[in-house]
Amino acid sequence: MKYLFELSKEHKKIPTSEIIACLKSENICFSIIESNEDVFIVETDSDDFNFKRFSERLSYTYYIDRYLFSCPPSIVDLKKEAIKNKIESKGSIAVRCKNRSKNINSQDIIRTLADVYSSGREVELDNPDLEVRGLITDSAVYIGLKLIEINRSQFEERKVQFRPFFSPISLHPKIARLMVNLSSIKNNETLLDPFCGTGGILIEAGIIGAKIIGSDIEEKMIEGCKKNLDFYKIKNYKLFCSDIGDISKDIGKVDAVVTDLPYGKSTTTKGEDMSKLYERAFKNISTLLKENGKAVIGLSNKDFINLGKKYFSIIEKHDLRAHRSLTRYFVVYQK
Ligand SMILES: C[S@@+](CC[C@H](N)C(=O)[O-])C[C@H]1O[C@@H](n2cnc3c(N)ncnc32)[C@H](O)[C@@H]1O
């Protein structure tokens, strides 16, 4: 089966990296057909994977479609390809297009697709059995049969101000989910956030079914984090108050560490020099993480990225505007 992912375009690399990490977490083998800022198209043999669970994880994708075809944005090509790529499934149909080009008129494209795909079928715009989706860009039109629209409003609904406890350090849920996904954590594996603060990362990891462990040097953070986890009815968690250096080895080795390190502005470092704290953090995270496990770490300064190289190899790194005045660096390290 070929899948077409319509990307949110909020970042050049992040939406694709997130999908790849989630495909890996579901053990799905895939080959890439096309990858650019608008779409990610893959072919996979495994049609029996947990598609619902997989699609519910994503935060930087709009839609997943069954890929039909792509072609240059010309009506002649479009008609030829649509005739070649018939839809076998029965049922009523709707054709919809999203136009990301300022130079192309989408009406002609919709009409051409509708002519081919609605022939011999009922057209039902409100509640169709089948929805043909076109994504129009300057260089190509991508056509798919809708499988699922990603529920991205959930991330806005969980924004920090709607929680019992929050602080200016709290990450936006969409970014916290992204970090969790980049770790490729599997359902039921254990994820540790040793600088958990208000619990933004733990909430997202708990929702996708990971077992979670959180710790923080501040007692009030742990109390607030507990309130937040209970608020979202997350069950499988352990929380404790600890300095990063004192996290007991008896929590066992964890499958992934996902954390947002203090950046010294509004978060406390208890007066410790940032590079010393980061050095200790990398060392202890590597002790707590199982062999080959991934640590996804948010940093405020790109100069700190290389501190982790002593303990890990760097798999990928991304920069992202986390708040209006703050760029965060998200690095995926592997032990
Ligand atoms: C950037 S915040 C984490 C924010 C969190 N991701 C959230 O969504 O709320 C960093 C946290 O590290 C904690 N912290 C600072 N120094 C620490 C240390 N030495 N050991 C453990 N936690 C520490 C702070 O109390 C703060 O809650």
Ligand as a Chemical Component Dictionary entry (heavy atoms), coordinates in Angstrom:
data_LIG
# 
_chem_comp.id                   LIG 
_chem_comp.type                 NON-POLYMER 
_chem_comp.pdbx_formal_charge   0 
_chem_comp.three_letter_code    LIG 
# 
loop_
_chem_comp_atom.comp_id 
_chem_comp_atom.atom_id 
_chem_comp_atom.alt_atom_id 
_chem_comp_atom.type_symbol 
_chem_comp_atom.charge 
_chem_comp_atom.model_Cartn_x 
_chem_comp_atom.model_Cartn_y 
_chem_comp_atom.model_Cartn_z 
_chem_comp_atom.pdbx_ordinal 
LIG C1  C1  C 0  12.603 23.696 30.922 1  
LIG S1  S1  S 1  11.940 23.091 32.400 2  
LIG C2  C2  C 0  11.025 21.706 31.894 3  
LIG C3  C3  C 0  9.676  22.070 31.387 4  
LIG C4  C4  C 0  8.764  20.917 31.089 5  
LIG N1  N1  N 0  9.112  20.253 29.859 6  
LIG C5  C5  C 0  7.295  21.345 31.068 7  
LIG O1  O1  O 0  6.595  21.124 30.050 8  
LIG O2  O2  O -1 6.847  21.912 32.048 9  
LIG C6  C6  C 0  13.300 22.440 33.267 10 
LIG C7  C7  C 0  13.029 21.864 34.643 11 
LIG O3  O3  O 0  14.277 21.399 35.145 12 
LIG C8  C8  C 0  14.238 21.475 36.566 13 
LIG N2  N2  N 0  15.635 21.421 37.058 14 
LIG C9  C9  C 0  16.558 22.406 37.111 15 
LIG N3  N3  N 0  17.728 21.961 37.591 16 
LIG C10 C10 C 0  17.565 20.631 37.833 17 
LIG C11 C11 C 0  18.412 19.600 38.313 18 
LIG N4  N4  N 0  19.677 19.848 38.678 19 
LIG N5  N5  N 0  17.923 18.323 38.383 20 
LIG C12 C12 C 0  16.620 18.069 38.043 21 
LIG N6  N6  N 0  15.754 19.018 37.606 22 
LIG C13 C13 C 0  16.225 20.282 37.490 23 
LIG C14 C14 C 0  13.509 22.778 36.832 24 
LIG O4  O4  O 0  12.906 22.762 38.127 25 
LIG C15 C15 C 0  12.489 22.819 35.683 26 
LIG O5  O5  O 0  11.245 22.340 36.128 27 
# 
loop_
_chem_comp_bond.comp_id 
_chem_comp_bond.atom_id_1 
_chem_comp_bond.atom_id_2 
_chem_comp_bond.value_order 
_chem_comp_bond.pdbx_ordinal 
LIG C1  S1  SING 1  
LIG S1  C2  SING 2  
LIG S1  C6  SING 3  
LIG C2  C3  SING 4  
LIG C3  C4  SING 5  
LIG C4  N1  SING 6  
LIG C4  C5  SING 7  
LIG C5  O1  DOUB 8  
LIG C5  O2  SING 9  
LIG C6  C7  SING 10 
LIG C7  O3  SING 11 
LIG C7  C15 SING 12 
LIG O3  C8  SING 13 
LIG C8  N2  SING 14 
LIG C8  C14 SING 15 
LIG N2  C9  SING 16 
LIG N2  C13 SING 17 
LIG C9  N3  DOUB 18 
LIG N3  C10 SING 19 
LIG C10 C11 SING 20 
LIG C10 C13 DOUB 21 
LIG C11 N4  SING 22 
LIG C11 N5  DOUB 23 
LIG N5  C12 SING 24 
LIG C12 N6  DOUB 25 
LIG N6  C13 SING 26 
LIG C14 O4  SING 27 
LIG C14 C15 SING 28 
LIG C15 O5  SING 29 
# 
